[in-house]
Amino acid sequence: MIRIVRLETLGVLFLLWACASTAAPNIVAHRGASGYRPEHTLAAYALGLEQGADFIEVDLVSTEDGILICRHDCELGSTTDVAEKFPHRQRTGMIGGKRQRGFFAQDFTWKEIKQLRTRERTAFRSRNFDGIFSIPSFGEVLQLVEQYNKTHAKKVGVCPELKNPTYHRQQALPLEEPLLKLLNHYGYESSHDRCVIQSFDPDCLRNLRTQTDLRLLQLMPQLQNENGSNAIPTDEALAEVATYASLIGVPKASIVNRRLRGSGHQPTGLIGRADQHGLKVWVYTFRETPWMMWYAPRFAREVRQFADLEPDGLFTDFPDLVRRSLGRPPDVP
């Protein structure tokens, strides 16, 4: 008996083979699926899981009583209703060498934090979920990911970022120890586990290197040379990072030079040089507003352009759209 295979089927099979033949970058849900829900809420993380993220990125700060909570900043006023509920707690503080006035997580207990409700940070995104969600602890996020991994074939990892670790240590609220305690409790211990710890602070990561075998990612800020061009990490800098970390996180401008005239968005070669030092590269952040009609095609082209350079990961506020841009099929429960 001869079976006839339709040409359309062959085309689909070829497309799937072509996509599988090249390792696709990890999709890292930046603050959860924060393009759709207020950042760093269980709703944003859960949506990131549903949309096919490979890692959930979580920023961490500490409360007054040492609970790690999910916030991008120590200051709470820009993303919560703290000013309405605790107006007398406003003060001026020094964080990272900068003077700030606001409401700081380190002045609140975990019980008080749970009274707050989150809101959208940016003016151009939906406010429909303002006032609904509470601030989660890192323990609650680990529970969420654990439950997802128990009920789905695809396994998702966590990528915690320690925010302002030096400031926290000065406040007698170190982040490293409670972080590792929580991660170890949920089974994250070795470099093979689905966990990547990140920070902009190299001293924090050097300290962690002596305490854990988990993978570490050195975040690198966008810097500029005196002539206004983008400053790309040197081989010397990469060699130093490789002594304590196995990944770097860099802005898009460190990967593709868009400001150089006539470059045609010329790749900088950083990914290849990092690979020579044994470093994987995660790129941040694919976060524009792709639901706008004029931008959606451009967003997809940008994702594919960077994926073609073979980074190990892409940070995004829109995990579902990055997944579609990469040609990855929906996840099967």
TITI-547224 format. One record per residue (C-alpha): y, z negated, x negated. Coordinates in pm, 1 decimal, decimal comma. Example, Ala and Ser with C-alpha at 12.3 -4.5 7.8 and 13.67 -1.06 7.14 Angstrom:
! residues 2
+----------+----------+----------+
:        v :        w :        u :
+----------+----------+----------+
:   -450,0 :   -780,0 :  -1230,0 :
:   -106,0 :   -714,0 :  -1367,0 :
+----------+----------+----------+
This chain:
! residues 333
+----------+----------+----------+
:        v :        w :        u :
+----------+----------+----------+
:      0,0 :      0,0 :      0,0 :
:    337,5 :    102,8 :   -140,2 :
:    632,9 :   -127,0 :    -68,2 :
:    976,2 :     27,2 :    -44,2 :
:   1262,0 :   -178,4 :   -183,7 :
:   1601,9 :    -90,3 :    -43,8 :
:   1872,8 :      5,2 :   -292,8 :
:   2097,0 :   -267,1 :   -152,7 :
:   1832,5 :   -526,0 :   -240,6 :
:   1803,8 :   -391,3 :   -593,8 :
:   2180,5 :   -412,4 :   -626,4 :
:   2184,2 :   -774,8 :   -519,2 :
:   1898,4 :   -858,4 :   -756,5 :
:   2077,1 :   -688,4 :  -1043,9 :
:   2398,4 :   -877,6 :   -966,6 :
:   2213,8 :  -1209,0 :   -962,5 :
:   2041,7 :  -1121,4 :  -1291,1 :
:   2371,5 :  -1022,5 :  -1451,3 :
:   2537,8 :  -1346,9 :  -1342,8 :
:   2242,8 :  -1552,6 :  -1465,3 :
:   2222,9 :  -1373,3 :  -1799,6 :
:   2550,5 :  -1528,3 :  -1913,1 :
:   2591,8 :  -1902,6 :  -1900,2 :
:   2864,4 :  -1976,5 :  -1644,9 :
:   3116,1 :  -2251,2 :  -1727,9 :
:   3087,7 :  -2590,0 :  -1561,9 :
:   3315,4 :  -2625,4 :  -1259,7 :
:   3499,3 :  -2956,4 :  -1292,0 :
:   3655,2 :  -3082,6 :   -967,5 :
:   3994,2 :  -3200,5 :  -1093,0 :
:   4071,8 :  -3531,2 :   -917,5 :
:   3811,5 :  -3411,4 :   -667,6 :
:   3883,3 :  -3106,3 :   -453,6 :
:   4246,8 :  -3211,6 :   -475,3 :
:   4380,5 :  -2879,9 :   -349,3 :
:   4249,5 :  -2972,4 :     -5,2 :
:   4256,9 :  -3353,4 :     13,9 :
:   4479,4 :  -3622,3 :   -141,0 :
:   4375,3 :  -3661,9 :   -503,5 :
:   4136,9 :  -3933,5 :   -616,2 :
:   4002,1 :  -4024,8 :   -274,8 :
:   3638,3 :  -4037,0 :   -166,9 :
:   3720,0 :  -3750,7 :     70,1 :
:   3840,3 :  -3534,6 :   -220,7 :
:   3536,1 :  -3620,5 :   -432,4 :
:   3291,3 :  -3559,0 :   -146,3 :
:   3450,9 :  -3221,9 :    -74,5 :
:   3426,0 :  -3132,5 :   -443,4 :
:   3053,8 :  -3205,4 :   -427,3 :
:   3013,0 :  -2990,3 :   -117,4 :
:   3209,0 :  -2704,0 :   -273,5 :
:   2971,9 :  -2672,1 :   -568,3 :
:   3139,0 :  -2862,0 :   -851,8 :
:   2921,8 :  -2940,8 :  -1152,9 :
:   3129,7 :  -3244,8 :  -1249,4 :
:   3365,1 :  -3473,4 :  -1057,6 :
:   3668,8 :  -3567,0 :  -1267,0 :
:   3798,7 :  -3920,0 :  -1209,2 :
:   4112,9 :  -4078,9 :  -1360,8 :
:   4085,1 :  -4453,9 :  -1409,6 :
:   4329,3 :  -4743,5 :  -1430,6 :
:   4270,3 :  -5116,9 :  -1384,6 :
:   4374,1 :  -5369,1 :  -1122,9 :
:   4503,2 :  -5715,1 :  -1206,4 :
:   4151,2 :  -5855,8 :  -1167,7 :
:   3985,2 :  -5591,2 :  -1387,6 :
:   3847,7 :  -5346,6 :  -1128,7 :
:   3857,0 :  -4981,6 :  -1234,3 :
:   4025,8 :  -4778,0 :   -962,2 :
:   4076,2 :  -4404,6 :   -924,8 :
:   4439,2 :  -4313,2 :   -988,5 :
:   4609,5 :  -4062,5 :  -1214,3 :
:   4892,8 :  -4304,1 :  -1291,8 :
:   4938,2 :  -4676,3 :  -1333,8 :
:   5237,7 :  -4636,6 :  -1102,7 :
:   5125,7 :  -4618,5 :   -738,3 :
:   5442,6 :  -4521,4 :   -552,7 :
:   5406,2 :  -4142,9 :   -572,3 :
:   5059,9 :  -4131,0 :   -412,4 :
:   5038,3 :  -4433,8 :   -179,1 :
:   5232,0 :  -4631,9 :     82,9 :
:   5271,3 :  -4928,9 :   -153,9 :
:   5652,5 :  -4932,8 :   -112,1 :
:   5614,1 :  -4999,0 :    260,7 :
:   5343,4 :  -5264,4 :    228,5 :
:   5454,7 :  -5447,3 :    -86,2 :
:   5827,3 :  -5369,6 :   -134,0 :
:   5890,8 :  -5685,4 :   -336,4 :
:   5642,3 :  -5580,6 :   -607,1 :
:   5864,0 :  -5306,8 :   -750,8 :
:   5961,6 :  -5363,3 :  -1112,4 :
:   6045,2 :  -5186,7 :  -1439,0 :
:   5775,5 :  -5151,8 :  -1702,4 :
:   5704,5 :  -4978,9 :  -2032,9 :
:   5395,8 :  -4753,1 :  -2033,5 :
:   5318,9 :  -4522,1 :  -2321,3 :
:   5659,5 :  -4587,7 :  -2473,6 :
:   5839,7 :  -4477,2 :  -2156,4 :
:   6036,2 :  -4700,3 :  -1923,2 :
:   5928,5 :  -4664,7 :  -1561,0 :
:   6035,5 :  -4830,5 :  -1240,0 :
:   5779,6 :  -4856,6 :   -966,3 :
:   5469,0 :  -5032,7 :   -840,3 :
:   5198,3 :  -5079,9 :  -1101,0 :
:   4826,8 :  -5114,2 :  -1031,5 :
:   4802,0 :  -5393,8 :  -1288,5 :
:   5016,6 :  -5616,8 :  -1062,8 :
:   4773,5 :  -5590,6 :   -769,3 :
:   4430,8 :  -5736,7 :   -701,7 :
:   4146,3 :  -5518,4 :   -578,4 :
:   4179,1 :  -5678,9 :   -234,8 :
:   4545,8 :  -5579,8 :   -220,5 :
:   4474,7 :  -5227,7 :   -346,5 :
:   4233,3 :  -5173,5 :    -56,8 :
:   4519,6 :  -5231,7 :    187,6 :
:   4700,6 :  -4921,1 :     60,7 :
:   4663,2 :  -4571,8 :    200,4 :
:   4698,0 :  -4255,7 :     -3,0 :
:   4923,8 :  -3956,3 :     45,4 :
:   4961,2 :  -3608,7 :   -100,8 :
:   5155,6 :  -3597,8 :   -426,9 :
:   5292,1 :  -3243,2 :   -409,6 :
:   5536,4 :  -3111,3 :   -150,7 :
:   5371,1 :  -2767,7 :   -111,2 :
:   5030,6 :  -2902,5 :     -3,8 :
:   4914,7 :  -3030,5 :    332,0 :
:   5034,1 :  -3371,4 :    450,3 :
:   4779,4 :  -3383,4 :    731,7 :
:   4572,1 :  -3650,4 :    555,6 :
:   4854,2 :  -3883,9 :    453,1 :
:   4790,3 :  -4244,8 :    549,7 :
:   4417,2 :  -4199,3 :    617,6 :
:   4224,0 :  -4266,0 :    296,9 :
:   4207,0 :  -4575,9 :     79,9 :
:   4192,0 :  -4594,5 :   -300,3 :
:   3831,0 :  -4602,5 :   -421,7 :
:   3691,8 :  -4797,4 :   -713,5 :
:   3499,6 :  -4614,9 :   -982,8 :
:   3188,7 :  -4797,0 :   -864,8 :
:   3227,3 :  -4639,2 :   -520,6 :
:   3251,9 :  -4293,7 :   -678,5 :
:   2935,9 :  -4352,3 :   -881,1 :
:   2760,2 :  -4456,2 :   -560,1 :
:   2878,1 :  -4136,8 :   -389,8 :
:   2751,9 :  -3915,9 :   -673,7 :
:   2423,0 :  -4106,5 :   -693,4 :
:   2360,2 :  -4055,1 :   -321,9 :
:   2444,2 :  -3685,0 :   -350,0 :
:   2206,6 :  -3638,2 :   -641,4 :
:   1927,3 :  -3810,7 :   -450,2 :
:   1955,6 :  -3568,8 :   -159,0 :
:   2033,0 :  -3238,2 :   -332,6 :
:   1839,4 :  -3018,0 :   -570,3 :
:   2148,0 :  -2952,6 :   -780,7 :
:   2261,8 :  -3254,0 :   -982,4 :
:   2630,7 :  -3326,9 :  -1036,8 :
:   2788,1 :  -3523,4 :  -1320,4 :
:   3091,9 :  -3747,3 :  -1358,4 :
:   3383,9 :  -3707,2 :  -1594,4 :
:   3593,3 :  -4026,8 :  -1609,6 :
:   3929,4 :  -4019,5 :  -1789,1 :
:   4075,9 :  -4342,1 :  -1924,6 :
:   4449,1 :  -4346,8 :  -1855,2 :
:   4684,7 :  -4535,8 :  -2087,4 :
:   4409,5 :  -4734,0 :  -2263,8 :
:   4649,5 :  -4887,8 :  -2517,7 :
:   4876,2 :  -5019,8 :  -2242,5 :
:   4579,3 :  -5167,6 :  -2058,1 :
:   4455,6 :  -5343,7 :  -2369,4 :
:   4803,6 :  -5489,0 :  -2420,8 :
:   4779,3 :  -5627,2 :  -2067,5 :
:   4441,1 :  -5789,1 :  -2153,8 :
:   4276,6 :  -5535,0 :  -1919,7 :
:   4071,9 :  -5312,3 :  -2151,6 :
:   3917,0 :  -5008,9 :  -1985,4 :
:   3633,9 :  -4925,2 :  -2222,8 :
:   3406,0 :  -5224,3 :  -2165,6 :
:   3403,8 :  -5222,6 :  -1782,5 :
:   3365,9 :  -4842,6 :  -1789,0 :
:   3050,8 :  -4854,0 :  -2002,2 :
:   2910,3 :  -5142,4 :  -1799,4 :
:   2941,4 :  -4941,7 :  -1478,5 :
:   2808,2 :  -4621,3 :  -1631,5 :
:   2507,6 :  -4796,9 :  -1782,7 :
:   2436,0 :  -4964,4 :  -1448,6 :
:   2408,3 :  -4619,9 :  -1287,7 :
:   2189,8 :  -4482,7 :  -1566,0 :
:   2445,6 :  -4298,2 :  -1779,2 :
:   2359,9 :  -4385,9 :  -2139,1 :
:   2273,1 :  -4084,0 :  -2354,1 :
:   2427,3 :  -3754,1 :  -2456,8 :
:   2177,7 :  -3579,6 :  -2226,9 :
:   2310,3 :  -3753,8 :  -1915,9 :
:   2554,5 :  -3583,0 :  -1680,5 :
:   2855,9 :  -3780,0 :  -1796,2 :
:   3154,8 :  -3688,4 :  -2013,6 :
:   3416,3 :  -3953,0 :  -2097,7 :
:   3761,9 :  -3817,3 :  -2170,0 :
:   4100,1 :  -3940,3 :  -2288,5 :
:   4418,1 :  -3816,6 :  -2452,6 :
:   4401,9 :  -4124,1 :  -2678,6 :
:   4194,1 :  -4054,4 :  -2993,2 :
:   4174,9 :  -4423,9 :  -3086,2 :
:   4018,4 :  -4497,5 :  -2748,8 :
:   3752,1 :  -4233,3 :  -2806,2 :
:   3686,5 :  -4348,5 :  -3162,4 :
:   3631,7 :  -4697,4 :  -3025,7 :
:   3392,9 :  -4564,2 :  -2761,0 :
:   3198,7 :  -4366,4 :  -3022,1 :
:   3086,9 :  -4697,2 :  -3176,4 :
:   2968,7 :  -4827,5 :  -2836,9 :
:   2797,4 :  -4538,4 :  -2658,8 :
:   2595,8 :  -4220,7 :  -2707,1 :
:   2759,0 :  -4054,8 :  -2404,5 :
:   2950,6 :  -3734,0 :  -2467,7 :
:   3321,5 :  -3774,2 :  -2541,7 :
:   3597,4 :  -3521,8 :  -2471,5 :
:   3929,5 :  -3525,5 :  -2654,7 :
:   4205,1 :  -3406,5 :  -2423,5 :
:   4482,6 :  -3219,7 :  -2603,3 :
:   4832,2 :  -3181,0 :  -2458,0 :
:   5027,6 :  -2858,2 :  -2451,6 :
:   5250,2 :  -2855,8 :  -2760,8 :
:   5498,7 :  -2597,8 :  -2885,0 :
:   5605,6 :  -2486,1 :  -3229,8 :
:   5971,2 :  -2484,9 :  -3331,3 :
:   5999,2 :  -2116,3 :  -3236,3 :
:   5881,9 :  -2190,3 :  -2882,1 :
:   5531,3 :  -2047,6 :  -2924,0 :
:   5226,2 :  -2246,9 :  -2818,9 :
:   5086,1 :  -2476,0 :  -3085,2 :
:   4711,1 :  -2417,3 :  -3113,5 :
:   4491,5 :  -2691,9 :  -3267,2 :
:   4424,3 :  -2624,7 :  -3634,2 :
:   4083,2 :  -2621,7 :  -3800,2 :
:   4173,9 :  -2950,9 :  -3965,7 :
:   4247,4 :  -3107,1 :  -3627,0 :
:   3923,7 :  -2972,4 :  -3482,3 :
:   3723,7 :  -3105,3 :  -3775,9 :
:   3873,0 :  -3450,5 :  -3723,2 :
:   3795,0 :  -3448,7 :  -3350,3 :
:   3437,2 :  -3344,2 :  -3425,8 :
:   3382,7 :  -3672,7 :  -3612,2 :
:   3385,2 :  -3865,3 :  -3282,4 :
:   3381,1 :  -3617,9 :  -2988,7 :
:   3166,1 :  -3322,6 :  -2882,8 :
:   3416,4 :  -3153,9 :  -2649,8 :
:   3786,3 :  -3080,1 :  -2626,8 :
:   3996,2 :  -3028,9 :  -2315,3 :
:   4286,6 :  -2790,0 :  -2363,4 :
:   4549,1 :  -2621,7 :  -2144,7 :
:   4512,1 :  -2257,0 :  -2050,3 :
:   4793,4 :  -2160,1 :  -2286,2 :
:   4581,5 :  -2276,5 :  -2581,1 :
:   4314,2 :  -2022,9 :  -2487,6 :
:   4519,5 :  -1720,1 :  -2384,2 :
:   4864,8 :  -1657,1 :  -2528,4 :
:   5078,9 :  -1527,0 :  -2243,0 :
:   5415,5 :  -1568,5 :  -2412,7 :
:   5353,8 :  -1341,8 :  -2709,9 :
:   5523,7 :  -1006,8 :  -2646,2 :
:   5287,0 :   -715,2 :  -2628,2 :
:   4984,7 :   -943,5 :  -2657,1 :
:   4848,3 :   -846,3 :  -2316,9 :
:   4733,6 :  -1203,7 :  -2262,9 :
:   4570,2 :  -1209,2 :  -2604,3 :
:   4298,4 :  -1472,5 :  -2658,5 :
:   4391,6 :  -1721,2 :  -2929,1 :
:   4040,6 :  -1752,6 :  -3070,1 :
:   4035,0 :  -2129,3 :  -3017,4 :
:   3700,9 :  -2130,4 :  -2835,4 :
:   3527,8 :  -1955,3 :  -3125,3 :
:   3686,2 :  -2183,5 :  -3385,6 :
:   3595,9 :  -2492,9 :  -3184,8 :
:   3236,6 :  -2370,8 :  -3164,8 :
:   3225,3 :  -2348,9 :  -3544,6 :
:   3302,3 :  -2722,6 :  -3549,5 :
:   3035,3 :  -2799,0 :  -3290,2 :
:   3288,1 :  -2855,7 :  -3012,2 :
:   3257,2 :  -2731,6 :  -2654,4 :
:   3580,6 :  -2637,5 :  -2475,1 :
:   3690,1 :  -2729,2 :  -2122,9 :
:   4008,6 :  -2561,5 :  -1996,5 :
:   4267,6 :  -2714,5 :  -1762,1 :
:   4386,6 :  -2661,1 :  -1488,7 :
:   4321,1 :  -2386,8 :  -1230,9 :
:   4534,1 :  -2541,5 :   -963,5 :
:   4785,2 :  -2297,8 :   -814,2 :
:   4797,0 :  -2217,9 :   -442,6 :
:   4533,4 :  -1944,9 :   -398,2 :
:   4539,2 :  -1949,0 :    -18,1 :
:   4874,6 :  -1771,1 :    -37,8 :
:   4800,4 :  -1402,8 :     29,8 :
:   4990,5 :  -1271,4 :   -271,7 :
:   4824,4 :  -1512,9 :   -513,8 :
:   4456,2 :  -1515,9 :   -411,6 :
:   4351,5 :  -1198,0 :   -601,7 :
:   4543,9 :  -1312,4 :   -907,7 :
:   4369,2 :  -1650,9 :   -899,6 :
:   4025,7 :  -1487,0 :   -899,1 :
:   4121,5 :  -1250,6 :  -1182,7 :
:   4251,0 :  -1542,1 :  -1388,6 :
:   3929,3 :  -1739,4 :  -1342,0 :
:   3716,8 :  -1442,3 :  -1447,3 :
:   3944,4 :  -1369,8 :  -1743,0 :
:   3895,5 :  -1718,3 :  -1881,5 :
:   3524,4 :  -1729,5 :  -1795,6 :
:   3472,3 :  -1411,5 :  -1997,5 :
:   3587,4 :  -1604,4 :  -2306,2 :
:   3290,4 :  -1839,4 :  -2251,9 :
:   3441,3 :  -2187,8 :  -2232,5 :
:   3199,4 :  -2464,8 :  -2137,3 :
:   3406,4 :  -2588,9 :  -1842,4 :
:   3699,4 :  -2513,5 :  -1610,9 :
:   3903,6 :  -2789,2 :  -1445,6 :
:   4017,7 :  -2690,0 :  -1096,9 :
:   4166,3 :  -2830,0 :   -777,4 :
:   3970,2 :  -2561,9 :   -586,4 :
:   3599,5 :  -2579,9 :   -681,9 :
:   3490,1 :  -2345,4 :   -403,6 :
:   3728,5 :  -2067,5 :   -502,1 :
:   3637,0 :  -2090,3 :   -869,0 :
:   3269,7 :  -2077,2 :   -774,7 :
:   3327,1 :  -1762,3 :   -567,5 :
:   3537,3 :  -1605,7 :   -843,8 :
:   3246,8 :  -1658,5 :  -1083,7 :
:   3003,5 :  -1496,3 :   -841,4 :
:   2797,8 :  -1811,8 :   -802,1 :
:   2608,2 :  -1844,0 :   -469,9 :
:   2653,4 :  -2153,8 :   -251,2 :
:   2444,3 :  -2455,6 :   -347,4 :
:   2127,2 :  -2520,5 :   -150,2 :
:   2065,9 :  -2885,4 :    -38,1 :
+----------+----------+----------+
